[in-house]
């Protein structure tokens, strides 16, 4: 599949516009001649489309390229101020809102650590951030493409330690109706792991790797499948839900050794592990300020978790054969790198083939960035654009949940001893 190939038929004007925008976004700075070569369009067609995009302020003539025969060529780039967007991530442990420009640069960020924010509180935080960005002129309201919101599916249904009964109010909550009360901008909704993959696809390692599996380590564990630059939900929307992958857990009692991967690897699993050793962790930043004993415990957990991630990566490679498996989320970068070193050790000892494993380029705000990318994707015609995000609702109606077996934290401690 080549999404950078155009058609010289006038009937394909909309398609060609998308081809040129995607080529500029992916290969900028780029000249009109190079655009014609990459797209297969005539130089005249490219010039006509480019002039229209410049007139709409979506594209800039950035600079002249010297050092080649003939007249210096004028290079084109996406205009950062051509359009802006706001993205929000509603997680079980925080709410993050970012404002970005058309280049993907973050212009503003408001982050609130809050455990199990109920619907009105979470949407209220987004509304406040929206108003703050406008008041501070962080973004040009006239160029706002829309609002993207990422949140986990089954948000009020999957049980988590400390989750209040009132959190079930997320099930069936009218997110779209509540957002419409403070803005008439287009609203895009997506699963949190897929949103993180969208951000990575357009502004991270996805620029080089067009097919990858994204493992998202947050309060829970999620995943996303990206093939040929397109995020795949599957028929029922469950594609990439790696948290449900049956996994052989070490040192579990007989009869309960098969556990969902998400019951073995996530931030909340790590927090419970630390609590079993008398150390309270309430946010990822706490993991970076531990004493020697605390750091050793975290390393023990990372080594145990890496075993499960390595095994999952092997299965992913055998099933879909991606260019790479990318691992990101809220685990601090230093700890994520440590986990990846353990994953590499396990893979080196396993004779089965495995795809390359990399840390995702996105930061802690990767999911919010991906959410903000959704409106931009429609305006800039990025291949990650999915019209279903304009009407999508979070998945509900979870099948019977497999609860963690009692003593799983002790079992993981014994494994890492």
Secondary structure in CASP SS format (residue, H / E / C, confidence):
PFRMAT SS
TARGET T0000
AUTHOR 0000-0000-0000
METHOD secondary structure of the structure
MODEL  1
X C 1.00
X C 1.00
X C 1.00
X C 1.00
X C 1.00
X C 1.00
X C 1.00
X C 1.00
X C 1.00
X H 1.00
X H 1.00
X H 1.00
X H 1.00
X H 1.00
X H 1.00
X H 1.00
X H 1.00
X H 1.00
X H 1.00
X H 1.00
X H 1.00
X H 1.00
X H 1.00
X H 1.00
X H 1.00
X H 1.00
X H 1.00
X C 1.00
X C 1.00
X E 1.00
X E 1.00
X H 1.00
X H 1.00
X H 1.00
X H 1.00
X H 1.00
X H 1.00
X H 1.00
X H 1.00
X C 1.00
X C 1.00
X C 1.00
X H 1.00
X H 1.00
X H 1.00
X H 1.00
X H 1.00
X H 1.00
X H 1.00
X H 1.00
X H 1.00
X H 1.00
X H 1.00
X H 1.00
X H 1.00
X C 1.00
X C 1.00
X C 1.00
X E 1.00
X E 1.00
X E 1.00
X E 1.00
X E 1.00
X E 1.00
X E 1.00
X C 1.00
X C 1.00
X C 1.00
X C 1.00
X C 1.00
X C 1.00
X C 1.00
X E 1.00
X E 1.00
X E 1.00
X E 1.00
X E 1.00
X E 1.00
X C 1.00
X C 1.00
X C 1.00
X C 1.00
X C 1.00
X E 1.00
X E 1.00
X E 1.00
X E 1.00
X E 1.00
X E 1.00
X E 1.00
X C 1.00
X C 1.00
X C 1.00
X E 1.00
X E 1.00
X E 1.00
X E 1.00
X E 1.00
X E 1.00
X E 1.00
X E 1.00
X C 1.00
X C 1.00
X C 1.00
X C 1.00
X E 1.00
X E 1.00
X E 1.00
X E 1.00
X E 1.00
X E 1.00
X E 1.00
X E 1.00
X C 1.00
X C 1.00
X C 1.00
X C 1.00
X C 1.00
X H 1.00
X H 1.00
X H 1.00
X H 1.00
X H 1.00
X H 1.00
X H 1.00
X H 1.00
X H 1.00
X H 1.00
X H 1.00
X H 1.00
X H 1.00
X H 1.00
X H 1.00
X H 1.00
X H 1.00
X C 1.00
X C 1.00
X C 1.00
X C 1.00
X C 1.00
X H 1.00
X H 1.00
X H 1.00
X E 1.00
X E 1.00
X E 1.00
X E 1.00
X E 1.00
X E 1.00
X E 1.00
X E 1.00
X C 1.00
X C 1.00
X C 1.00
X C 1.00
X C 1.00
X C 1.00
X C 1.00
X C 1.00
X C 1.00
X C 1.00
X C 1.00
X C 1.00
X C 1.00
X H 1.00
X H 1.00
X H 1.00
X H 1.00
X H 1.00
X H 1.00
X C 1.00
X C 1.00
X C 1.00
X C 1.00
X H 1.00
X H 1.00
X H 1.00
X H 1.00
X H 1.00
X C 1.00
X C 1.00
X C 1.00
X C 1.00
X C 1.00
X C 1.00
X C 1.00
X E 1.00
X E 1.00
X E 1.00
X E 1.00
X E 1.00
X H 1.00
X H 1.00
X H 1.00
X H 1.00
X H 1.00
X H 1.00
X H 1.00
X H 1.00
X H 1.00
X H 1.00
X H 1.00
X H 1.00
X C 1.00
X H 1.00
X H 1.00
X H 1.00
X C 1.00
X C 1.00
X C 1.00
X C 1.00
X E 1.00
X E 1.00
X E 1.00
X E 1.00
X E 1.00
X E 1.00
X C 1.00
X C 1.00
X C 1.00
X E 1.00
X E 1.00
X E 1.00
X E 1.00
X E 1.00
X E 1.00
X E 1.00
X C 1.00
X C 1.00
X E 1.00
X E 1.00
X E 1.00
X C 1.00
X C 1.00
X C 1.00
X C 1.00
X C 1.00
X C 1.00
X C 1.00
X C 1.00
X C 1.00
X H 1.00
X H 1.00
X H 1.00
X C 1.00
X E 1.00
X E 1.00
X E 1.00
X C 1.00
X C 1.00
X C 1.00
X C 1.00
X C 1.00
X C 1.00
X C 1.00
X C 1.00
X C 1.00
X E 1.00
X E 1.00
X E 1.00
X H 1.00
X H 1.00
X H 1.00
X C 1.00
X C 1.00
X C 1.00
X H 1.00
X H 1.00
X H 1.00
X H 1.00
X H 1.00
X H 1.00
X H 1.00
X H 1.00
X H 1.00
X C 1.00
X C 1.00
X C 1.00
X C 1.00
X C 1.00
X C 1.00
X C 1.00
X C 1.00
X H 1.00
X H 1.00
X H 1.00
X H 1.00
X H 1.00
X C 1.00
X C 1.00
X C 1.00
X H 1.00
X H 1.00
X H 1.00
X H 1.00
X H 1.00
X H 1.00
X H 1.00
X H 1.00
X H 1.00
X H 1.00
X H 1.00
X H 1.00
X H 1.00
X H 1.00
X H 1.00
X H 1.00
X H 1.00
X H 1.00
X H 1.00
X H 1.00
X H 1.00
X H 1.00
X H 1.00
X H 1.00
X H 1.00
X H 1.00
X H 1.00
X H 1.00
X H 1.00
X C 1.00
X C 1.00
X C 1.00
X E 1.00
X E 1.00
X E 1.00
X E 1.00
X E 1.00
X E 1.00
X C 1.00
X C 1.00
X C 1.00
X H 1.00
X H 1.00
X H 1.00
X H 1.00
X H 1.00
X H 1.00
X H 1.00
X H 1.00
X H 1.00
X H 1.00
X H 1.00
X H 1.00
X H 1.00
X H 1.00
X H 1.00
X H 1.00
X H 1.00
X C 1.00
X C 1.00
X C 1.00
X C 1.00
X C 1.00
X C 1.00
X E 1.00
X E 1.00
X E 1.00
X E 1.00
X C 1.00
X C 1.00
X C 1.00
X C 1.00
X C 1.00
X C 1.00
X H 1.00
X H 1.00
X H 1.00
X H 1.00
X H 1.00
X H 1.00
X H 1.00
X H 1.00
X H 1.00
X H 1.00
X H 1.00
X H 1.00
X H 1.00
X H 1.00
X C 1.00
X C 1.00
X C 1.00
X C 1.00
X C 1.00
X C 1.00
X C 1.00
X H 1.00
X H 1.00
X H 1.00
X H 1.00
X C 1.00
X C 1.00
X C 1.00
X C 1.00
X C 1.00
X C 1.00
X C 1.00
X C 1.00
X C 1.00
X C 1.00
X C 1.00
X C 1.00
X C 1.00
X C 1.00
X C 1.00
X C 1.00
X C 1.00
X H 1.00
X H 1.00
X H 1.00
X H 1.00
X H 1.00
X H 1.00
X H 1.00
X H 1.00
X H 1.00
X C 1.00
END
